[in-house]
Amino acid sequence: MANESSNHSVSEQTANDYFKEGEKRFRLKDYQGAIDSYSKAIEINPNNAIAYNNRGNVKDELGDYQSALNDYNKAIGINSLDASFYINRGVVKRHSNNIEGAIDDYTKAIELDPQHATAYYNRGIAKDNLSDNKGAIFDYTKALTVNPRHAKSYYNRAISKNNINDIKGAISDYTKAIEAMPVFASAYYNRGNLMERLGRRQAALTDHEKALVIKPQLLTAMNELGENKNLVENKIVNDLNNEEDRSQLDAFKYYSQGNAEQKLGNNKSAIDCYTKAIEVNPHYAEAYNYRGLAKYNLCDYQAALDDYSKAIEINSIYEDAYIGCGLAKSALSDYQGAIVAYERVLVINPKNIAAYRNRGIAKELEGNLEGACSDWREAASLGDADAAEWVKAQCC
């Protein structure tokens, strides 16, 4: 019996090794290698739902939709309560032009997790595919309720609003998309087109020029449409800022003041500024994040954790806020909680050096030096000099 138990443990470890190898190969865009690694993990552990899901992701990337669908079906058969599996299956169904099937899967994901912004966003895209503009607008709005800084939801909602001739609403959404992602060339370009339709030619020119600076290849499309010709450069343009836009500017002003105070080491003053920004805009994730940092600098770790958590509540893919959560939890001796926070970062961005570095520190503090060394090696491979020194000093 002892030998059987030992062999089982070795097999499980080997399955985990193949799984990690699959993740690494996928990040490196070695898609066939990733499929091979996930397949080996599945051979050893046929009940690994995430391995099926991840192998489905790779196959979807390669355009092998039917095989990807089979893997997602298998993952759901093993674990029918993971919303992400339904979202991924919905994506591959949409890629296969099964739009109604995709909507069904996104709806199931929302039933499992009503706060899943990605499920609403993807269902909005599927509804767009069916020319259901009002339905799409509803879903993009729900996505933005969960994640108010999602630029693509604003951008897609703008397109849907334009389709129902809500030009003012479309311009407002393109503006919000740009605020959330200042290098969003297509948002500038499309907003410029709408400005042109409204006769606001100077504003159109400004937006088209900005789009070209970010993405010069747009010039061909603009020439074909004649959008950059015969624009009246000296035309006076009405200020498009509405009351909400002015409030956003006030919040940004306080936020900027907070950043300036923090750079000078004036953490208490910075906290006051960030608090004012939050009072103006209660959904200002960045203000919560940096107020958390200021509180962390003052060793008020629980208050810092509360602010980082609020930032994540507003923006579920905010990497820096998860890093802050990890640091605060480590400072509160919650090393396992810190590790979970860093793991969330790596789901969002598998090349986040700080997440590997800090997860390694948390593992070391927890007494898991082997796990710490593994993370530090990964951080070192991504360019972290300190992690490389720690590997030399503490790892065989």
C-alpha positions as CSV (number, residue, x, y, z in Angstrom):
1,M,0.0,0.0,0.0
2,A,2.8,2.4,0.8
3,N,4.3,1.9,-2.6
4,E,1.0,2.6,-4.3
5,S,0.5,5.8,-2.3
6,S,4.0,6.9,-3.2
7,N,3.5,6.2,-6.9
8,H,0.2,8.1,-6.9
9,S,2.0,11.2,-5.3
10,V,4.7,11.1,-8.0
11,S,2.0,10.9,-10.7
12,E,0.1,13.8,-9.3
13,Q,3.3,15.9,-9.1
14,T,4.2,14.9,-12.7
15,A,0.7,15.9,-13.9
16,N,1.2,19.3,-12.2
17,D,4.6,19.7,-13.9
18,Y,3.0,19.0,-17.3
19,F,0.2,21.5,-16.5
20,K,2.7,24.2,-15.6
21,E,4.7,23.4,-18.7
22,G,1.6,23.8,-20.8
23,E,0.9,27.2,-19.3
24,K,4.5,28.3,-20.0
25,R,4.4,27.1,-23.6
26,F,1.1,28.9,-24.2
27,R,2.6,32.1,-22.9
28,L,5.5,31.6,-25.3
29,K,3.0,31.0,-28.2
30,D,4.3,27.4,-28.6
31,Y,0.7,26.2,-29.1
32,Q,1.4,22.7,-30.2
33,G,3.8,22.2,-27.3
34,A,1.2,23.5,-24.9
35,I,-1.4,21.1,-26.3
36,D,1.1,18.2,-25.9
37,S,1.9,19.2,-22.3
38,Y,-1.8,19.6,-21.3
39,S,-2.6,16.3,-22.9
40,K,0.1,14.5,-20.8
41,A,-1.3,16.2,-17.7
42,I,-4.8,14.9,-18.6
43,E,-3.4,11.4,-19.3
44,I,-2.1,11.3,-15.7
45,N,-5.1,13.0,-14.2
46,P,-8.3,12.7,-16.4
47,N,-10.3,14.7,-13.9
48,N,-8.3,17.9,-14.3
49,A,-11.0,20.3,-15.5
50,I,-8.7,23.3,-15.8
51,A,-6.3,21.3,-18.0
52,Y,-9.2,20.5,-20.4
53,N,-10.2,24.2,-20.3
54,N,-6.7,25.5,-21.0
55,R,-6.2,23.0,-23.8
56,G,-9.4,24.2,-25.3
57,N,-8.1,27.8,-25.1
58,V,-5.0,26.8,-27.1
59,K,-7.1,25.0,-29.7
60,D,-9.4,28.0,-30.0
61,E,-6.3,30.1,-30.6
62,L,-5.3,27.7,-33.5
63,G,-8.8,27.9,-35.0
64,D,-9.6,24.2,-34.2
65,Y,-13.0,25.1,-32.9
66,Q,-14.7,21.7,-32.8
67,S,-11.8,20.2,-30.8
68,A,-11.8,23.2,-28.5
69,L,-15.5,22.8,-27.9
70,N,-15.0,19.1,-27.0
71,D,-12.4,20.1,-24.4
72,Y,-14.7,22.8,-22.9
73,N,-17.5,20.2,-22.8
74,K,-15.2,17.9,-20.9
75,A,-14.2,20.6,-18.4
76,I,-17.8,21.5,-17.7
77,G,-18.7,17.8,-17.4
78,I,-16.1,17.6,-14.6
79,N,-16.9,21.0,-13.0
80,S,-20.2,22.6,-14.0
81,L,-19.9,25.4,-11.5
82,D,-17.0,27.4,-13.0
83,A,-18.3,30.4,-14.9
84,S,-15.1,30.8,-16.8
85,F,-15.6,27.5,-18.6
86,Y,-18.9,28.6,-19.9
87,I,-17.5,31.9,-21.1
88,N,-14.7,30.2,-23.0
89,R,-17.2,27.7,-24.5
90,G,-19.3,30.7,-25.5
91,V,-16.3,32.3,-27.2
92,V,-15.6,29.2,-29.3
93,K,-19.3,28.9,-30.2
94,R,-19.3,32.5,-31.4
95,H,-16.2,31.8,-33.4
96,S,-18.1,28.9,-35.0
97,N,-21.0,31.3,-35.8
98,N,-23.2,29.6,-33.2
99,I,-24.3,32.9,-31.7
100,E,-27.4,31.7,-29.9
101,G,-25.4,29.0,-28.3
102,A,-22.8,31.5,-27.2
103,I,-25.4,33.7,-25.6
104,D,-26.8,30.7,-23.7
105,D,-23.3,30.0,-22.3
106,Y,-22.7,33.6,-21.3
107,T,-26.1,33.6,-19.6
108,K,-25.2,30.5,-17.7
109,A,-21.9,32.1,-16.6
110,I,-23.9,35.1,-15.4
111,E,-26.2,32.9,-13.4
112,L,-23.2,31.4,-11.7
113,D,-21.5,34.7,-11.2
114,P,-23.7,37.8,-11.5
115,Q,-20.7,40.1,-11.1
116,H,-18.6,38.6,-13.9
117,A,-18.0,41.6,-16.2
118,T,-16.4,39.5,-18.9
119,A,-19.6,37.4,-19.3
120,Y,-21.7,40.5,-19.8
121,Y,-19.1,42.0,-22.2
122,N,-19.0,38.9,-24.3
123,R,-22.7,38.5,-24.3
124,G,-22.9,42.1,-25.5
125,I,-20.6,41.2,-28.5
126,A,-22.8,38.2,-29.3
127,K,-25.9,40.4,-29.3
128,D,-24.1,42.9,-31.5
129,N,-23.6,40.0,-34.0
130,L,-27.3,39.5,-34.0
131,S,-27.9,43.3,-34.5
132,D,-29.6,43.4,-31.1
133,N,-28.2,46.9,-30.3
134,K,-30.4,47.6,-27.3
135,G,-29.6,44.1,-25.8
136,A,-25.9,44.8,-26.4
137,I,-26.1,48.2,-24.8
138,F,-27.7,46.6,-21.7
139,D,-24.9,44.0,-21.4
140,Y,-22.1,46.5,-21.9
141,T,-23.7,48.7,-19.3
142,K,-23.9,45.8,-16.9
143,A,-20.2,45.1,-17.6
144,L,-19.3,48.7,-16.8
145,T,-21.3,48.6,-13.6
146,V,-18.9,45.8,-12.4
147,N,-15.8,47.3,-14.0
148,P,-16.2,51.1,-14.7
149,R,-12.8,51.4,-16.3
150,H,-13.2,48.8,-19.1
151,A,-12.4,50.8,-22.2
152,K,-13.7,48.2,-24.7
153,S,-17.1,48.1,-23.1
154,Y,-17.4,51.8,-23.6
155,Y,-16.1,51.5,-27.2
156,N,-18.5,48.7,-28.1
157,R,-21.4,50.5,-26.4
158,A,-20.6,53.6,-28.4
159,I,-20.9,51.6,-31.7
160,S,-24.2,50.2,-30.6
161,K,-25.5,53.6,-29.6
162,N,-24.4,55.0,-33.0
163,N,-26.3,52.2,-34.7
164,I,-29.5,53.4,-33.0
165,N,-28.6,57.0,-33.9
166,D,-27.7,58.1,-30.3
167,I,-24.8,60.2,-31.5
168,K,-24.4,62.2,-28.3
169,G,-24.3,59.0,-26.3
170,A,-21.8,57.4,-28.7
171,I,-19.5,60.4,-28.4
172,S,-19.7,60.3,-24.6
173,D,-18.8,56.6,-24.6
174,Y,-15.9,57.1,-27.0
175,T,-14.7,59.8,-24.7
176,K,-14.9,57.5,-21.7
177,A,-13.1,54.8,-23.6
178,I,-10.3,57.2,-24.3
179,E,-10.2,58.3,-20.6
180,A,-9.8,54.7,-19.6
181,M,-7.2,53.9,-22.3
182,P,-5.5,57.1,-23.7
183,V,-3.9,55.2,-26.6
184,F,-7.2,53.9,-28.0
185,A,-6.6,54.9,-31.6
186,S,-9.9,53.5,-32.9
187,A,-11.9,55.4,-30.3
188,Y,-10.3,58.7,-31.4
189,Y,-10.9,57.8,-35.0
190,N,-14.6,56.9,-34.5
191,R,-15.3,59.9,-32.3
192,G,-13.7,62.1,-35.0
193,N,-16.1,60.6,-37.6
194,L,-19.1,61.5,-35.4
195,M,-17.7,65.0,-34.9
196,E,-17.5,65.3,-38.7
197,R,-21.1,64.3,-39.0
198,L,-22.1,67.0,-36.5
199,G,-20.2,69.6,-38.4
200,R,-17.6,70.0,-35.6
201,R,-14.7,69.8,-38.0
202,Q,-11.9,71.1,-35.8
203,A,-12.8,68.5,-33.2
204,A,-12.9,65.9,-36.0
205,L,-9.5,67.0,-37.2
206,T,-8.0,66.9,-33.7
207,D,-9.3,63.4,-33.1
208,H,-8.1,62.0,-36.5
209,E,-4.7,63.5,-36.0
210,K,-4.5,61.9,-32.5
211,A,-5.6,58.6,-34.0
212,L,-2.8,58.8,-36.6
213,V,-0.1,59.6,-34.1
214,I,-1.1,56.4,-32.2
215,K,-1.8,54.2,-35.2
216,P,-0.4,55.5,-38.5
217,Q,-1.8,52.7,-40.5
218,L,-5.3,54.3,-40.1
219,L,-4.2,56.8,-42.8
220,T,-5.2,54.4,-45.6
221,A,-8.7,54.0,-44.3
222,M,-9.1,57.7,-43.7
223,N,-7.9,58.6,-47.2
224,E,-10.3,56.1,-48.7
225,L,-13.2,57.7,-46.8
226,G,-12.0,61.2,-47.3
227,E,-12.2,61.9,-43.5
228,N,-9.0,63.9,-43.3
229,K,-9.7,66.2,-46.3
230,N,-11.2,69.7,-46.5
231,L,-11.6,70.1,-42.7
232,V,-12.1,73.6,-41.5
233,E,-9.3,74.1,-39.0
234,N,-10.4,77.5,-37.6
235,K,-14.0,76.5,-36.8
236,I,-15.0,77.2,-33.2
237,V,-16.1,74.0,-31.5
238,N,-18.5,73.9,-28.6
239,D,-17.1,72.5,-25.3
240,L,-18.4,68.9,-25.2
241,N,-17.9,68.5,-21.5
242,N,-21.1,67.8,-19.6
243,E,-21.6,67.9,-15.8
244,E,-20.3,64.4,-15.4
245,D,-17.2,65.2,-17.4
246,R,-16.5,68.2,-15.2
247,S,-16.8,66.0,-12.1
248,Q,-14.4,63.6,-13.6
249,L,-11.9,66.5,-14.1
250,D,-12.3,67.6,-10.5
251,A,-11.7,64.0,-9.3
252,F,-8.6,63.8,-11.5
253,K,-7.3,67.1,-10.1
254,Y,-7.5,65.8,-6.5
255,Y,-6.0,62.5,-7.6
256,S,-3.1,64.3,-9.3
257,Q,-2.5,66.4,-6.1
258,G,-2.4,63.2,-4.1
259,N,0.2,61.7,-6.4
260,A,2.3,64.8,-6.1
261,E,2.1,64.7,-2.2
262,Q,3.0,61.1,-2.2
263,K,6.1,61.6,-4.3
264,L,7.2,64.1,-1.7
265,G,6.6,61.6,1.1
266,N,3.6,63.5,2.5
267,N,1.4,60.4,2.9
268,K,-1.1,62.0,5.2
269,S,-1.7,64.9,2.8
270,A,-1.9,62.4,-0.1
271,I,-4.6,60.5,1.7
272,D,-6.6,63.6,2.1
273,C,-6.4,64.4,-1.6
274,Y,-7.3,60.8,-2.6
275,T,-10.2,60.9,-0.2
276,K,-11.5,64.1,-1.9
277,A,-11.1,62.4,-5.3
278,I,-13.2,59.4,-4.1
279,E,-15.9,61.8,-2.7
280,V,-16.3,63.3,-6.1
281,N,-16.0,59.9,-7.9
282,P,-16.8,56.9,-5.7
283,H,-15.8,54.5,-8.5
284,Y,-12.2,55.9,-8.9
285,A,-10.2,52.7,-8.6
286,E,-6.9,54.4,-9.0
287,A,-7.6,56.8,-6.1
288,Y,-8.5,53.8,-3.8
289,N,-5.3,52.0,-4.9
290,Y,-2.9,54.9,-4.2
291,R,-4.7,55.8,-1.0
292,G,-4.0,52.2,0.0
293,L,-0.3,52.7,-0.9
294,A,-0.2,55.9,1.3
295,K,-1.8,54.0,4.2
296,Y,0.6,51.1,3.7
297,N,3.5,53.6,3.8
298,L,2.2,54.7,7.2
299,C,2.1,51.1,8.4
300,D,-1.7,51.1,8.6
301,Y,-1.9,47.8,6.9
302,Q,-5.6,46.8,7.5
303,A,-6.8,50.2,6.2
304,A,-4.5,49.8,3.2
305,L,-6.0,46.3,2.5
306,D,-9.5,47.8,2.7
307,D,-8.6,50.4,0.0
308,Y,-6.8,47.9,-2.2
309,S,-9.9,45.6,-1.9
310,K,-12.2,48.4,-2.9
311,A,-10.1,49.2,-6.0
312,I,-10.3,45.5,-7.0
313,E,-14.1,45.6,-6.4
314,I,-14.3,48.4,-8.9
315,N,-11.8,47.0,-11.4
316,S,-11.4,43.2,-11.2
317,I,-8.2,43.1,-13.3
318,Y,-6.3,45.9,-11.5
319,E,-2.8,44.3,-11.2
320,D,-1.3,46.9,-8.9
321,A,-4.2,46.7,-6.5
322,Y,-3.8,42.9,-6.2
323,I,0.0,43.4,-5.6
324,G,-0.9,45.9,-2.8
325,C,-3.3,43.4,-1.3
326,G,-0.6,40.8,-1.3
327,L,1.9,43.2,0.5
328,A,-0.7,44.3,3.0
329,K,-1.7,40.7,3.8
330,S,2.0,39.7,4.2
331,A,2.4,42.6,6.6
332,L,-0.6,41.2,8.6
333,S,1.1,37.8,8.5
334,D,-1.6,36.4,6.2
335,Y,0.9,34.7,3.9
336,Q,-1.5,32.3,2.3
337,G,-3.9,35.3,1.5
338,A,-0.9,37.1,0.0
339,I,-0.1,34.2,-2.2
340,V,-3.7,34.0,-3.5
341,A,-3.5,37.7,-4.3
342,Y,-0.3,37.3,-6.3
343,E,-1.7,34.3,-8.1
344,R,-4.6,36.4,-9.3
345,V,-2.1,38.9,-10.8
346,L,-0.5,36.1,-12.7
347,V,-3.8,35.0,-14.1
348,I,-4.2,38.5,-15.5
349,N,-0.6,39.0,-16.5
350,P,1.6,35.9,-16.5
351,K,4.7,38.0,-16.9
352,N,4.3,40.3,-13.9
353,I,7.7,40.2,-12.2
354,A,6.5,41.7,-8.9
355,A,3.9,38.9,-8.5
356,Y,6.5,36.2,-8.8
357,R,9.0,38.0,-6.7
358,N,6.5,38.8,-3.9
359,R,4.8,35.4,-4.0
360,G,8.3,33.9,-3.5
361,I,8.8,36.1,-0.4
362,A,5.4,35.1,1.0
363,K,6.2,31.4,0.4
364,E,9.6,31.8,2.1
365,L,7.9,33.5,5.1
366,E,5.4,30.6,5.2
367,G,8.3,28.1,5.3
368,N,8.1,26.9,1.7
369,L,11.6,27.6,0.4
370,E,11.3,25.3,-2.5
371,G,8.2,27.2,-3.7
372,A,9.9,30.5,-3.1
373,C,12.9,29.4,-5.2
374,S,10.7,28.4,-8.1
375,D,9.0,31.8,-8.1
376,W,12.3,33.7,-7.7
377,R,13.8,31.8,-10.7
378,E,10.8,32.9,-12.8
379,A,11.2,36.5,-11.6
380,A,15.0,36.3,-12.4
381,S,14.2,34.9,-15.9
382,L,12.1,38.0,-16.5
383,G,14.9,40.4,-15.4
384,D,14.6,40.8,-11.6
385,A,18.2,41.1,-10.4
386,D,17.3,40.8,-6.7
387,A,15.5,37.6,-7.3
388,A,18.5,36.2,-9.2
389,E,20.7,37.0,-6.1
390,W,18.2,35.3,-3.8
391,V,18.3,32.2,-6.0
392,K,22.1,32.1,-5.8
393,A,22.1,32.6,-2.0
394,Q,19.3,30.4,-0.9
395,C,18.4,27.9,-3.7
396,C,20.3,24.8,-4.8
